[in-house]
Every structure is written in C-alpha cells, then in structure tokens.
Amino acid sequence: MSYQEIKPLRRQIERHINRAMHHLQADHSAAAYCEFQNAFEILAELIVALDKENTL
C-alpha cells in the first residue's frame, strides 16, 4: 500500500480521534466511544490490508 493510499485513511483516523477528544472534554462519553470505535475500525482494516501485502 502506497503512502497516497494510506494518507486519506490516516486523515480519517485523526478526524475521528479529534472528535472523540472533543466529546470527552464535553463529557459526552457515548459519542466519544463511537468516534474511537470508528477510528479503530479504520486502523484495523489498514493493518489487515498491510498484513496481506507483507506476509511473512
């Protein structure tokens, strides 16, 4: 996977984490949980895709 393919996913992950942090500051834990969950789902998909490319 090239950097150009990873870059938009990285931005999505950062956006979800930033939103989650704002929700935590506003004491909205359920909304923060959802944003963190979205970020980690994207991250997991990225790890799986990279793992498939770089099998040991």
N, CA, C and O atoms as CSV, one atom per row, in Angstrom:
chain,resi,resn,atom,element,x,y,z
A,1,MET,N,N,0.850,-1.165,0.000
A,1,MET,CA,C,0.000,0.000,0.000
A,1,MET,C,C,0.902,1.236,0.000
A,1,MET,O,O,1.825,1.345,0.807
A,2,SER,N,N,0.625,2.147,-0.901
A,2,SER,CA,C,1.457,3.342,-1.002
A,2,SER,C,C,1.016,4.400,0.004
A,2,SER,O,O,-0.061,4.329,0.596
A,3,TYR,N,N,1.887,5.372,0.169
A,3,TYR,CA,C,1.565,6.458,1.087
A,3,TYR,C,C,0.315,7.192,0.617
A,3,TYR,O,O,-0.493,7.627,1.438
A,4,GLN,N,N,0.148,7.333,-0.689
A,4,GLN,CA,C,-1.022,8.021,-1.233
A,4,GLN,C,C,-2.316,7.283,-0.894
A,4,GLN,O,O,-3.366,7.909,-0.750
A,5,GLU,N,N,-2.248,5.967,-0.766
A,5,GLU,CA,C,-3.419,5.175,-0.383
A,5,GLU,C,C,-3.675,5.254,1.127
A,5,GLU,O,O,-4.823,5.211,1.569
A,6,ILE,N,N,-2.617,5.367,1.900
A,6,ILE,CA,C,-2.729,5.395,3.358
A,6,ILE,C,C,-3.131,6.781,3.868
A,6,ILE,O,O,-3.828,6.894,4.876
A,7,LYS,N,N,-2.694,7.829,3.175
A,7,LYS,CA,C,-2.910,9.196,3.649
A,7,LYS,C,C,-4.370,9.528,3.956
A,7,LYS,O,O,-4.634,10.080,5.024
A,8,PRO,N,N,-5.339,9.222,3.075
A,8,PRO,CA,C,-6.728,9.548,3.415
A,8,PRO,C,C,-7.249,8.753,4.615
A,8,PRO,O,O,-8.062,9.260,5.388
A,9,LEU,N,N,-6.784,7.509,4.772
A,9,LEU,CA,C,-7.188,6.714,5.933
A,9,LEU,C,C,-6.628,7.319,7.211
A,9,LEU,O,O,-7.299,7.361,8.242
A,10,ARG,N,N,-5.386,7.787,7.125
A,10,ARG,CA,C,-4.772,8.438,8.281
A,10,ARG,C,C,-5.556,9.687,8.682
A,10,ARG,O,O,-5.764,9.948,9.867
A,11,ARG,N,N,-5.979,10.437,7.703
A,11,ARG,CA,C,-6.766,11.649,7.986
A,11,ARG,C,C,-8.104,11.290,8.633
A,11,ARG,O,O,-8.557,11.979,9.547
A,12,GLN,N,N,-8.732,10.221,8.165
A,12,GLN,CA,C,-10.000,9.789,8.761
A,12,GLN,C,C,-9.800,9.376,10.214
A,12,GLN,O,O,-10.592,9.732,11.086
A,13,ILE,N,N,-8.737,8.625,10.463
A,13,ILE,CA,C,-8.436,8.188,11.827
A,13,ILE,C,C,-8.200,9.401,12.721
A,13,ILE,O,O,-8.738,9.476,13.826
A,14,GLU,N,N,-7.395,10.351,12.243
A,14,GLU,CA,C,-7.117,11.555,13.024
A,14,GLU,C,C,-8.397,12.338,13.301
A,14,GLU,O,O,-8.587,12.844,14.407
A,15,ARG,N,N,-9.275,12.441,12.304
A,15,ARG,CA,C,-10.526,13.183,12.466
A,15,ARG,C,C,-11.400,12.541,13.545
A,15,ARG,O,O,-11.960,13.232,14.396
A,16,HIS,N,N,-11.510,11.209,13.499
A,16,HIS,CA,C,-12.323,10.509,14.499
A,16,HIS,C,C,-11.736,10.667,15.903
A,16,HIS,O,O,-12.475,10.866,16.867
A,17,ILE,N,N,-10.416,10.580,16.016
A,17,ILE,CA,C,-9.785,10.729,17.326
A,17,ILE,C,C,-9.959,12.149,17.846
A,17,ILE,O,O,-10.234,12.346,19.030
A,18,ASN,N,N,-9.804,13.136,16.976
A,18,ASN,CA,C,-10.002,14.527,17.403
A,18,ASN,C,C,-11.436,14.763,17.858
A,18,ASN,O,O,-11.666,15.431,18.866
A,19,ARG,N,N,-12.395,14.223,17.125
A,19,ARG,CA,C,-13.796,14.356,17.530
A,19,ARG,C,C,-14.034,13.684,18.876
A,19,ARG,O,O,-14.735,14.216,19.737
A,20,ALA,N,N,-13.441,12.510,19.042
A,20,ALA,CA,C,-13.604,11.788,20.309
A,20,ALA,C,C,-13.047,12.600,21.471
A,20,ALA,O,O,-13.656,12.657,22.539
A,21,MET,N,N,-11.902,13.222,21.270
A,21,MET,CA,C,-11.307,14.025,22.337
A,21,MET,C,C,-12.199,15.218,22.682
A,21,MET,O,O,-12.334,15.571,23.853
A,22,HIS,N,N,-12.798,15.832,21.684
A,22,HIS,CA,C,-13.719,16.945,21.951
A,22,HIS,C,C,-14.955,16.461,22.718
A,22,HIS,O,O,-15.441,17.138,23.624
A,23,HIS,N,N,-15.448,15.291,22.344
A,23,HIS,CA,C,-16.599,14.727,23.060
A,23,HIS,C,C,-16.240,14.434,24.517
A,23,HIS,O,O,-17.049,14.658,25.417
A,24,LEU,N,N,-15.031,13.934,24.744
A,24,LEU,CA,C,-14.610,13.667,26.121
A,24,LEU,C,C,-14.513,14.954,26.930
A,24,LEU,O,O,-14.900,14.991,28.097
A,25,GLN,N,N,-13.996,16.003,26.307
A,25,GLN,CA,C,-13.891,17.292,27.010
A,25,GLN,C,C,-15.271,17.831,27.375
A,25,GLN,O,O,-15.440,18.504,28.392
A,26,ALA,N,N,-16.261,17.521,26.521
A,26,ALA,CA,C,-17.630,17.978,26.781
A,26,ALA,C,C,-18.404,16.975,27.634
A,26,ALA,O,O,-19.602,17.142,27.860
A,27,ASP,N,N,-17.720,15.939,28.103
A,27,ASP,CA,C,-18.315,14.902,28.946
A,27,ASP,C,C,-19.414,14.121,28.223
A,27,ASP,O,O,-20.433,13.757,28.809
A,28,HIS,N,N,-19.177,13.877,26.940
A,28,HIS,CA,C,-20.093,13.054,26.139
A,28,HIS,C,C,-19.400,11.721,25.836
A,28,HIS,O,O,-18.905,11.501,24.731
A,29,SER,N,N,-19.374,10.850,26.824
A,29,SER,CA,C,-18.594,9.621,26.697
A,29,SER,C,C,-19.147,8.664,25.645
A,29,SER,O,O,-18.371,7.968,24.990
A,30,ALA,N,N,-20.458,8.610,25.466
A,30,ALA,CA,C,-21.018,7.701,24.460
A,30,ALA,C,C,-20.605,8.125,23.063
A,30,ALA,O,O,-20.254,7.285,22.235
A,31,ALA,N,N,-20.646,9.418,22.799
A,31,ALA,CA,C,-20.237,9.921,21.483
A,31,ALA,C,C,-18.736,9.698,21.276
A,31,ALA,O,O,-18.301,9.347,20.180
A,32,ALA,N,N,-17.962,9.903,22.322
A,32,ALA,CA,C,-16.520,9.674,22.230
A,32,ALA,C,C,-16.230,8.210,21.935
A,32,ALA,O,O,-15.372,7.894,21.111
A,33,TYR,N,N,-16.945,7.320,22.609
A,33,TYR,CA,C,-16.770,5.883,22.371
A,33,TYR,C,C,-17.011,5.549,20.901
A,33,TYR,O,O,-16.243,4.798,20.300
A,34,CYS,N,N,-18.075,6.103,20.324
A,34,CYS,CA,C,-18.395,5.839,18.912
A,34,CYS,C,C,-17.284,6.328,17.991
A,34,CYS,O,O,-16.914,5.642,17.039
A,35,GLU,N,N,-16.755,7.509,18.273
A,35,GLU,CA,C,-15.675,8.052,17.440
A,35,GLU,C,C,-14.406,7.213,17.564
A,35,GLU,O,O,-13.744,6.934,16.564
A,36,PHE,N,N,-14.064,6.810,18.795
A,36,PHE,CA,C,-12.899,5.945,18.970
A,36,PHE,C,C,-13.111,4.616,18.252
A,36,PHE,O,O,-12.187,4.094,17.628
A,37,GLN,N,N,-14.308,4.072,18.337
A,37,GLN,CA,C,-14.612,2.810,17.672
A,37,GLN,C,C,-14.436,2.947,16.163
A,37,GLN,O,O,-13.868,2.061,15.525
A,38,ASN,N,N,-14.914,4.038,15.592
A,38,ASN,CA,C,-14.750,4.271,14.159
A,38,ASN,C,C,-13.278,4.360,13.780
A,38,ASN,O,O,-12.860,3.788,12.774
A,39,ALA,N,N,-12.494,5.071,14.578
A,39,ALA,CA,C,-11.069,5.214,14.311
A,39,ALA,C,C,-10.367,3.855,14.351
A,39,ALA,O,O,-9.550,3.546,13.483
A,40,PHE,N,N,-10.692,3.047,15.362
A,40,PHE,CA,C,-10.031,1.756,15.485
A,40,PHE,C,C,-10.483,0.764,14.413
A,40,PHE,O,O,-9.714,-0.119,14.035
A,41,GLU,N,N,-11.706,0.891,13.922
A,41,GLU,CA,C,-12.145,0.043,12.811
A,41,GLU,C,C,-11.345,0.344,11.554
A,41,GLU,O,O,-10.928,-0.576,10.849
A,42,ILE,N,N,-11.128,1.621,11.267
A,42,ILE,CA,C,-10.329,2.005,10.100
A,42,ILE,C,C,-8.895,1.518,10.278
A,42,ILE,O,O,-8.291,0.993,9.343
A,43,LEU,N,N,-8.355,1.694,11.475
A,43,LEU,CA,C,-6.993,1.254,11.756
A,43,LEU,C,C,-6.866,-0.262,11.597
A,43,LEU,O,O,-5.877,-0.741,11.040
A,44,ALA,N,N,-7.842,-1.014,12.073
A,44,ALA,CA,C,-7.811,-2.471,11.943
A,44,ALA,C,C,-7.852,-2.887,10.472
A,44,ALA,O,O,-7.129,-3.797,10.065
A,45,GLU,N,N,-8.691,-2.228,9.679
A,45,GLU,CA,C,-8.756,-2.537,8.248
A,45,GLU,C,C,-7.426,-2.238,7.571
A,45,GLU,O,O,-6.983,-2.989,6.702
A,46,LEU,N,N,-6.793,-1.142,7.968
A,46,LEU,CA,C,-5.491,-0.784,7.411
A,46,LEU,C,C,-4.437,-1.827,7.770
A,46,LEU,O,O,-3.639,-2.222,6.920
A,47,ILE,N,N,-4.432,-2.269,9.011
A,47,ILE,CA,C,-3.469,-3.291,9.454
A,47,ILE,C,C,-3.671,-4.586,8.688
A,47,ILE,O,O,-2.698,-5.214,8.270
A,48,VAL,N,N,-4.918,-4.995,8.496
A,48,VAL,CA,C,-5.209,-6.223,7.751
A,48,VAL,C,C,-4.717,-6.092,6.314
A,48,VAL,O,O,-4.098,-7.013,5.781
A,49,ALA,N,N,-4.988,-4.956,5.691
A,49,ALA,CA,C,-4.562,-4.750,4.301
A,49,ALA,C,C,-3.036,-4.783,4.188
A,49,ALA,O,O,-2.492,-5.388,3.264
A,50,LEU,N,N,-2.353,-4.135,5.125
A,50,LEU,CA,C,-0.894,-4.140,5.101
A,50,LEU,C,C,-0.335,-5.524,5.393
A,50,LEU,O,O,0.675,-5.924,4.814
A,51,ASP,N,N,-0.984,-6.252,6.283
A,51,ASP,CA,C,-0.556,-7.600,6.622
A,51,ASP,C,C,-0.668,-8.530,5.418
A,51,ASP,O,O,0.196,-9.380,5.202
A,52,LYS,N,N,-1.739,-8.366,4.632
A,52,LYS,CA,C,-1.921,-9.192,3.437
A,52,LYS,C,C,-0.819,-8.927,2.411
A,52,LYS,O,O,-0.383,-9.841,1.711
A,53,GLU,N,N,-0.377,-7.682,2.328
A,53,GLU,CA,C,0.692,-7.325,1.383
A,53,GLU,C,C,2.050,-7.834,1.838
A,53,GLU,O,O,2.893,-8.179,1.010
A,54,ASN,N,N,2.265,-7.883,3.132
A,54,ASN,CA,C,3.583,-8.214,3.682
A,54,ASN,C,C,3.533,-9.502,4.480
A,54,ASN,O,O,3.897,-9.520,5.656
A,55,THR,N,N,3.090,-10.572,3.857
A,55,THR,CA,C,3.035,-11.843,4.575
A,55,THR,C,C,4.439,-12.346,4.852
A,55,THR,O,O,5.344,-12.182,4.034
A,56,LEU,N,N,4.609,-12.953,6.000
A,56,LEU,CA,C,5.929,-13.473,6.381
A,56,LEU,C,C,6.128,-14.883,5.898
A,56,LEU,O,O,7.183,-15.472,6.132
